[in-house]
Amino acid sequence: MTLYFKFFLFFFIITELLAGKGVVLVLEAPLLIAPDKNATIVQYVRKGDIIYVNYEHFRDGQAPPLPPSENPTLDEIYSSFYKSIDRNGNTVYIPQQYVKLIYKDEREFDSNVSPFKYDPTDYRIIEPISDTYPFIPPNDYRIIAGVGVGSPRKFNYDYLTEIMSQNYGFEFGGTAAMLQNINLDETGRFYFGGKGTLKMVRSEIIFDQEFSDASETKYEVIVSPTISYDVFRSNKLLLTLYGGPFIGFNQITISLNGTDLSEDRTFSGYFFGATIGSYIQFLNTIEKDFSFILGGDAFINAPYTLISGSEGESEDWNYENDVISNGFDASFQIYLGFIVRTR
């Protein structure tokens, strides 16, 4: 006899002496590397397969395990295990409720060969398939919220007095979006929905004239239909690109400390443009379907003009060009937030 055959014969005899047998009761049962439901699965066995079970589970006088409930939970199923071996002879574990031990005595009558009302491992769909399948719609939603900081847009009122210096702060704001999965491809990477952005920045202006200065507080509200595409995904990260046209509302409040009096005026108007951006999703960083994101936006703005609804009283206003005009420009922001996936 060859060495290989001798080894196989020895292994077979030892297995027969130290192990009993059991029959698998479910469609597909996992063999786990450790007695824990989160352990690595090393092999699957199918319904009707005969597996070896350690003899410690067959001791005389040991009663068979209690039969499972008809609809057990996963915690109930994975609460107790049999020790077995896989195809390579390594020790593995299988949930007790998935196996019927072959006692070859009266204990056979104490266990059921069909203990489950519904097999918890049976993934097959009974045909004919219902017209309403899948019963849970494939479309899911993404709800996004975040706060950001960006570069200010450097345009202002056309003052009569020459400007000595102008100090801009960072542009602060928030963003929110709700997107729904759409069927543009088989991979489910496209989403469509709406996105809104609020931005605020304040600038201080010093004129070339004693006791004269102004401050401008700018607010922008931008609403955009948005389409997004998931370009890369791993177990921990998801990179998404998005974009769309937008309509915006811009309001600027000017507090002017003129040579004759102090006065506040508000200029406002609508503008149009397009936005593109991307975000990285750190998957399931908080819990399932709830993750942190880090993103960035670019806003490309068409030229527009803001007008005031009231006349000024100070002599320092430029009444011949009493508007705020902005040419073609772009602005950028980065934001940190969270994303929730729901159905």
Buried (B, 14 or more C-beta within 10 A) or exposed (E): EEEEEEEEEEEEEEEEEEBBBBBBBBBBBBBBBEBEBEBEEBBEBEBEEEBBBBEEBBEEEEEBBEEBEEEBEEEBBBBEBBBBBBEEEEEBBBBBBBBBBBBEEEBEEEBEEEBBEEBBBEEEEEEEEEEEEEEEEEEBBBBBBBEBBBBBBEBBBEBBBEEEEEEBEBBBBBBBBBBEBBEEEEEBBBBBBBBBBBBBBBBBBEBEBEEBBBBBBBBBBBEBEBBBBBEEBEEEEBBBBBBBEBEBEBBBBBBBBBEEEEBEBBBBBEBEBBBBBBBBBBBBEEEEBBBBBBBBBBBBBEEBEBEBEEEBEBEBBEEEEBEBEBEEBEBEBBBEBBBBBEE
